[in-house]
Amino acid sequence: IKMQMTIDVPSELAELLKILQNRLPELLERAARDLLREQESGTTVDETMILELLVSTPKPEALLALHPSPALQARAGELLAASKEGTLSRRGEAELERILLLVRMAKANAYKQLGEAA
């Protein structure tokens, strides 16, 4: 069963979608699945990518060069601000702890490997 949809999007997004118009169903499906997975697990796509990178035992340089996406940086900033204001919920606190733990794990792994190589 196919369904036809009409949506309003910002012009910048419209330009991107024009480039990918032949793959729109795939794009929408991937995005929807990623968002649902985040919602169900409480784990963001960035967190999943970081965990996958850690499991792949990358070179220390790859770990040290690792940077969160702008969206994850913004979210971490929001959580840190709420924490400083004393308004951070338990769920937000757990989310912030996960983010900080992943960063610490990645950096610790990199420094350990660099120390072993020296």
C-alpha positions as protocol buffer text, in pm:
chain_id: "A"
residue {
  index: 1
  type: ILE
  ca { x: 0 y: 0 z: 0 }
}
residue {
  index: 2
  type: LYS
  ca { x: 132 y: 340 z: -94 }
}
residue {
  index: 3
  type: MET
  ca { x: 26 y: 670 z: 52 }
}
residue {
  index: 4
  type: GLN
  ca { x: 70 y: 1015 z: -93 }
}
residue {
  index: 5
  type: MET
  ca { x: 168 y: 1295 z: 146 }
}
residue {
  index: 6
  type: THR
  ca { x: 215 y: 1669 z: 122 }
}
residue {
  index: 7
  type: ILE
  ca { x: 433 y: 1845 z: 379 }
}
residue {
  index: 8
  type: ASP
  ca { x: 557 y: 2199 z: 433 }
}
residue {
  index: 9
  type: VAL
  ca { x: 931 y: 2225 z: 494 }
}
residue {
  index: 10
  type: PRO
  ca { x: 1175 y: 2515 z: 523 }
}
residue {
  index: 11
  type: SER
  ca { x: 1338 y: 2618 z: 195 }
}
residue {
  index: 12
  type: GLU
  ca { x: 1684 y: 2492 z: 300 }
}
residue {
  index: 13
  type: LEU
  ca { x: 1543 y: 2148 z: 372 }
}
residue {
  index: 14
  type: ALA
  ca { x: 1349 y: 2157 z: 44 }
}
residue {
  index: 15
  type: GLU
  ca { x: 1676 y: 2209 z: -144 }
}
residue {
  index: 16
  type: LEU
  ca { x: 1832 y: 1909 z: 28 }
}
residue {
  index: 17
  type: LEU
  ca { x: 1527 y: 1697 z: -40 }
}
residue {
  index: 18
  type: LYS
  ca { x: 1537 y: 1787 z: -410 }
}
residue {
  index: 19
  type: ILE
  ca { x: 1883 y: 1636 z: -431 }
}
residue {
  index: 20
  type: LEU
  ca { x: 1760 y: 1318 z: -262 }
}
residue {
  index: 21
  type: GLN
  ca { x: 1415 y: 1304 z: -420 }
}
residue {
  index: 22
  type: ASN
  ca { x: 1470 y: 958 z: -571 }
}
residue {
  index: 23
  type: ARG
  ca { x: 1548 y: 823 z: -224 }
}
residue {
  index: 24
  type: LEU
  ca { x: 1286 y: 1004 z: -16 }
}
residue {
  index: 25
  type: PRO
  ca { x: 1103 y: 689 z: 100 }
}
residue {
  index: 26
  type: GLU
  ca { x: 1433 y: 540 z: 219 }
}
residue {
  index: 27
  type: LEU
  ca { x: 1534 y: 868 z: 385 }
}
residue {
  index: 28
  type: LEU
  ca { x: 1203 y: 897 z: 570 }
}
residue {
  index: 29
  type: GLU
  ca { x: 1211 y: 534 z: 679 }
}
residue {
  index: 30
  type: ARG
  ca { x: 1566 y: 562 z: 815 }
}
residue {
  index: 31
  type: ALA
  ca { x: 1490 y: 885 z: 997 }
}
residue {
  index: 32
  type: ALA
  ca { x: 1169 y: 746 z: 1145 }
}
residue {
  index: 33
  type: ARG
  ca { x: 1339 y: 426 z: 1261 }
}
residue {
  index: 34
  type: ASP
  ca { x: 1630 y: 619 z: 1416 }
}
residue {
  index: 35
  type: LEU
  ca { x: 1394 y: 853 z: 1599 }
}
residue {
  index: 36
  type: LEU
  ca { x: 1181 y: 564 z: 1727 }
}
residue {
  index: 37
  type: ARG
  ca { x: 1492 y: 376 z: 1841 }
}
residue {
  index: 38
  type: GLU
  ca { x: 1613 y: 688 z: 2026 }
}
residue {
  index: 39
  type: GLN
  ca { x: 1274 y: 734 z: 2186 }
}
residue {
  index: 40
  type: GLU
  ca { x: 1247 y: 370 z: 2295 }
}
residue {
  index: 41
  type: SER
  ca { x: 1602 y: 324 z: 2419 }
}
residue {
  index: 42
  type: GLY
  ca { x: 1680 y: 674 z: 2539 }
}
residue {
  index: 43
  type: THR
  ca { x: 2002 y: 645 z: 2336 }
}
residue {
  index: 44
  type: THR
  ca { x: 2074 y: 898 z: 2065 }
}
residue {
  index: 45
  type: VAL
  ca { x: 2214 y: 820 z: 1722 }
}
residue {
  index: 46
  type: ASP
  ca { x: 2537 y: 994 z: 1828 }
}
residue {
  index: 47
  type: GLU
  ca { x: 2563 y: 771 z: 2133 }
}
residue {
  index: 48
  type: THR
  ca { x: 2509 y: 462 z: 1920 }
}
residue {
  index: 49
  type: MET
  ca { x: 2776 y: 575 z: 1675 }
}
residue {
  index: 50
  type: ILE
  ca { x: 3023 y: 640 z: 1959 }
}
residue {
  index: 51
  type: LEU
  ca { x: 2955 y: 298 z: 2109 }
}
residue {
  index: 52
  type: GLU
  ca { x: 3002 y: 132 z: 1770 }
}
residue {
  index: 53
  type: LEU
  ca { x: 3330 y: 318 z: 1727 }
}
residue {
  index: 54
  type: LEU
  ca { x: 3453 y: 209 z: 2071 }
}
residue {
  index: 55
  type: VAL
  ca { x: 3367 y: -154 z: 2000 }
}
residue {
  index: 56
  type: SER
  ca { x: 3560 y: -142 z: 1673 }
}
residue {
  index: 57
  type: THR
  ca { x: 3884 y: -72 z: 1867 }
}
residue {
  index: 58
  type: PRO
  ca { x: 3984 y: 232 z: 1663 }
}
residue {
  index: 59
  type: LYS
  ca { x: 4323 y: 399 z: 1663 }
}
residue {
  index: 60
  type: PRO
  ca { x: 4372 y: 652 z: 1945 }
}
residue {
  index: 61
  type: GLU
  ca { x: 4386 y: 937 z: 1695 }
}
residue {
  index: 62
  type: ALA
  ca { x: 4035 y: 851 z: 1575 }
}
residue {
  index: 63
  type: LEU
  ca { x: 3904 y: 861 z: 1930 }
}
residue {
  index: 64
  type: LEU
  ca { x: 4075 y: 1189 z: 2012 }
}
residue {
  index: 65
  type: ALA
  ca { x: 3938 y: 1342 z: 1691 }
}
residue {
  index: 66
  type: LEU
  ca { x: 3585 y: 1233 z: 1779 }
}
residue {
  index: 67
  type: HIS
  ca { x: 3343 y: 1526 z: 1804 }
}
residue {
  index: 68
  type: PRO
  ca { x: 2972 y: 1514 z: 1885 }
}
residue {
  index: 69
  type: SER
  ca { x: 2726 y: 1641 z: 1630 }
}
residue {
  index: 70
  type: PRO
  ca { x: 2599 y: 1998 z: 1670 }
}
residue {
  index: 71
  type: ALA
  ca { x: 2267 y: 1853 z: 1790 }
}
residue {
  index: 72
  type: LEU
  ca { x: 2435 y: 1649 z: 2064 }
}
residue {
  index: 73
  type: GLN
  ca { x: 2652 y: 1947 z: 2163 }
}
residue {
  index: 74
  type: ALA
  ca { x: 2341 y: 2163 z: 2191 }
}
residue {
  index: 75
  type: ARG
  ca { x: 2160 y: 1899 z: 2394 }
}
residue {
  index: 76
  type: ALA
  ca { x: 2455 y: 1857 z: 2630 }
}
residue {
  index: 77
  type: GLY
  ca { x: 2465 y: 2235 z: 2672 }
}
residue {
  index: 78
  type: GLU
  ca { x: 2094 y: 2241 z: 2759 }
}
residue {
  index: 79
  type: LEU
  ca { x: 2140 y: 1962 z: 3012 }
}
residue {
  index: 80
  type: LEU
  ca { x: 2444 y: 2129 z: 3170 }
}
residue {
  index: 81
  type: ALA
  ca { x: 2258 y: 2461 z: 3195 }
}
residue {
  index: 82
  type: ALA
  ca { x: 1960 y: 2292 z: 3360 }
}
residue {
  index: 83
  type: SER
  ca { x: 2197 y: 2113 z: 3598 }
}
residue {
  index: 84
  type: LYS
  ca { x: 2361 y: 2441 z: 3700 }
}
residue {
  index: 85
  type: GLU
  ca { x: 2017 y: 2598 z: 3753 }
}
residue {
  index: 86
  type: GLY
  ca { x: 1905 y: 2300 z: 3960 }
}
residue {
  index: 87
  type: THR
  ca { x: 1617 y: 2224 z: 3723 }
}
residue {
  index: 88
  type: LEU
  ca { x: 1752 y: 1906 z: 3564 }
}
residue {
  index: 89
  type: SER
  ca { x: 1504 y: 1616 z: 3575 }
}
residue {
  index: 90
  type: ARG
  ca { x: 1610 y: 1263 z: 3667 }
}
residue {
  index: 91
  type: ARG
  ca { x: 1576 y: 1159 z: 3305 }
}
residue {
  index: 92
  type: GLY
  ca { x: 1787 y: 1457 z: 3195 }
}
residue {
  index: 93
  type: GLU
  ca { x: 2043 y: 1373 z: 3461 }
}
residue {
  index: 94
  type: ALA
  ca { x: 2067 y: 1015 z: 3332 }
}
residue {
  index: 95
  type: GLU
  ca { x: 2101 y: 1142 z: 2975 }
}
residue {
  index: 96
  type: LEU
  ca { x: 2379 y: 1383 z: 3072 }
}
residue {
  index: 97
  type: GLU
  ca { x: 2560 y: 1109 z: 3263 }
}
residue {
  index: 98
  type: ARG
  ca { x: 2544 y: 881 z: 2956 }
}
residue {
  index: 99
  type: ILE
  ca { x: 2689 y: 1152 z: 2734 }
}
residue {
  index: 100
  type: LEU
  ca { x: 2969 y: 1233 z: 2979 }
}
residue {
  index: 101
  type: LEU
  ca { x: 3044 y: 864 z: 3034 }
}
residue {
  index: 102
  type: LEU
  ca { x: 3080 y: 800 z: 2661 }
}
residue {
  index: 103
  type: VAL
  ca { x: 3317 y: 1093 z: 2622 }
}
residue {
  index: 104
  type: ARG
  ca { x: 3525 y: 978 z: 2921 }
}
residue {
  index: 105
  type: MET
  ca { x: 3535 y: 619 z: 2791 }
}
residue {
  index: 106
  type: ALA
  ca { x: 3648 y: 728 z: 2446 }
}
residue {
  index: 107
  type: LYS
  ca { x: 3919 y: 961 z: 2580 }
}
residue {
  index: 108
  type: ALA
  ca { x: 4041 y: 711 z: 2842 }
}
residue {
  index: 109
  type: ASN
  ca { x: 4065 y: 438 z: 2579 }
}
residue {
  index: 110
  type: ALA
  ca { x: 4264 y: 667 z: 2351 }
}
residue {
  index: 111
  type: TYR
  ca { x: 4507 y: 777 z: 2621 }
}
residue {
  index: 112
  type: LYS
  ca { x: 4554 y: 415 z: 2733 }
}
residue {
  index: 113
  type: GLN
  ca { x: 4641 y: 310 z: 2379 }
}
residue {
  index: 114
  type: LEU
  ca { x: 4877 y: 604 z: 2338 }
}
residue {
  index: 115
  type: GLY
  ca { x: 5048 y: 513 z: 2667 }
}
residue {
  index: 116
  type: GLU
  ca { x: 5092 y: 151 z: 2558 }
}
residue {
  index: 117
  type: ALA
  ca { x: 5238 y: 262 z: 2225 }
}
residue {
  index: 118
  type: ALA
  ca { x: 5501 y: 485 z: 2393 }
}
